Amino acid sequence: MRSIFAALLIFLVVSVSSALGYDGERKGFISSVGIGFAPMVKTSTSGGYFTSESDTKQGLFENIFAGYAWDNQNMIVLTVEMYMIGGGDSYYSYGPAWYHYFKTSNKSLYAVAGLGGYIFNEFCASELENGFGIHLGGGYEFIRHVQIGAQYTFAKTSSSYEDHKHNILSLLISYVRF
């Protein structure tokens, strides 16, 4: 599964960057890569072997996106995120997101909202869980092309024997190419 996501990410970044040149304006084609820390990954389980169970962990994650900015303040991107959580669990998310920068130049606050598919790979589970979720966040582009941010993700996933609700708080630093 990880190799499929890695191939998709590499394809997105390479195809966007080689198809069109970047001109330094936060307008046109955009790509980004970021790394971060998730200080709170809360998973609630219902069904299956447990009536109700909740677990909170921490982990690391990667965030990659590519898309198009129709002006210097707004862009639509396809985002792929991979979370590696303590205890062997992992999450993958993919889908569209909208970024809004409050200024046209660097040193700007921004907001982000996205939705998409989620895959939960529970350690020692016999099958992957699929579901849907949303994320909301914001941050600050403190120097040209580099930004820090935080986001909150809520997702639901299900398998044939149990359901999970996921609440994830994540902090990241990203390099945005434009």
N, C-alpha and C positions, 0 to 999 in steps of 0.2 A: 504494500500500500504506500509506503513512504517513497519508493522509487517512482511510482506513478505521479505523486504530487511533486517530487523533485523535478521530474522530466517536464511536467506542465509549467512549473515556475521558470525553469531555464528557458523553455520555449517562449513564454510570454515576454520575459525581459529581453532576450536576444532578438526576437522578431520585432518588437517595438523599437528597440534602440538601433537596429540596423536598417529598418524600413524608412525611418525619418530621422533627420538630424535634430539635435537638441539646440535651441537657440538661446538658452539662459532666461527666457521669460516663462513665468508660471502659466503658460498658455500653450495649447497644442498637446502633443503626446507626453505622457508622464510615466515614470517608473520609480519604484522605491524598494528598498530592502531595509528591514529593521530587526532589532533583537530586543528582547525584554525579559522582564521578571513578572511572574504572576504571584503576588503575595497571598491571594485568596482564591482558591479553586474549591468551591463547595458543591458536592454532589449528593443529591437526595435520591434514595432508591425506594420504589414501591413495587409491590407485586413479587412474584417469584418466591424465593426462600424467606424473604423478609417482609413483614407487614409494613414497616417504615424504618429507614435507616438514613443517617446523614454523616458525611465525612468531609473534612476540610483539609486540603493539602496545599503545597506550594510547588512552583515549577518554573521552567524557562520556556520561551516561545520565540518563534520567528514570524515575521509579517512581511509579505511581499505583495506588491500590487502594481498593476499597469492599467493605464486608461487614458482619458482625454479631458483636458481642461478647456472649456469654451471661452473662458476669460481668465484674468489673473486672480480671481477669487473663488471660482467654482470648478469642481472636477468630478467626474464619474469614473470609478475604477472597478476592476475585478480584483478582489482581495483573496489571498490564500494565506491561512495561518496554521501553524503547527505548534501544538503545546506538548511538552514533555514533562509529565507530572511525577512527583515523588511516588514511589510504590509501583512504578511500571505502567501506569495508565497513560494514555495519550489521547489528544483531541485534534481534529482537523476541521477547519471551517473554510468555506468558499462561497463567494457570492459578490454581488455589487455593493458598492458603498459610495456615498456622496460626501465630499469634503468641501467645507466653506471656510475660506480665509477672510478675516475681518479687515485686512488691509491688502492693497495690491502689491506691496513690496515685502521684502523680508522683515523680520522682527514683528511677526503678526501672530495673534491668537487664531486658532482654528477650531472648528467643530466637525465631527464626523458621525454619520449614521449609516448603518448597513444591515443587511439581512442576508440569509442564505442557508445553505445546507450545513449540517454538522454531523461528524462521524466521531463516535466514542469507542475507543479500543480499551476495554477494561482488562487489566492484567489477569491472565489465566482464564479469560472468558472464551467460550467456544465460538462466538460470532461477534461481528462488528455491529454496533447500534447506529442507526441512521435517524436523523431528525432535522429540525428546523430551529433557527434562532435569530436573534437581533443583537446588535451591539451599538452603543452610544458612547461618545467620548469627546475629548478635546485635548488641546495642547498648545504649544508655542514653538514657532519657527525662530530660534534664537540667533542663528547665523544662516546665511544663504545656503540652501540645500540640506540643512540639518535641523531636525525638530525633535522635541520630546513630547510625550503625551501619555494619557491614561485613557483606558476604556473599560466599560462594564458590559459584559456579555451575559445574556440569558438564553438558554437553549433547552429543548426537550428532545430526548432520544429514546428509542424503544427497541427492544429485541423481542423474540418470541416468548420470553419468560419474565421480563421485568421492564419497568420504565424508569428513566432517570430525568431529573431536573438539574441543570448545571447553572451555577452563578460564578462568573469569573471576573475578577478585578485584575487588570494588567497594566503595567507601566513599560514604556518602550522609548527607544531612541532610534530614529530613522534617518537614512540618507535618501533624499528625494531628488531624482534626476529630471531636469526640465530644460 
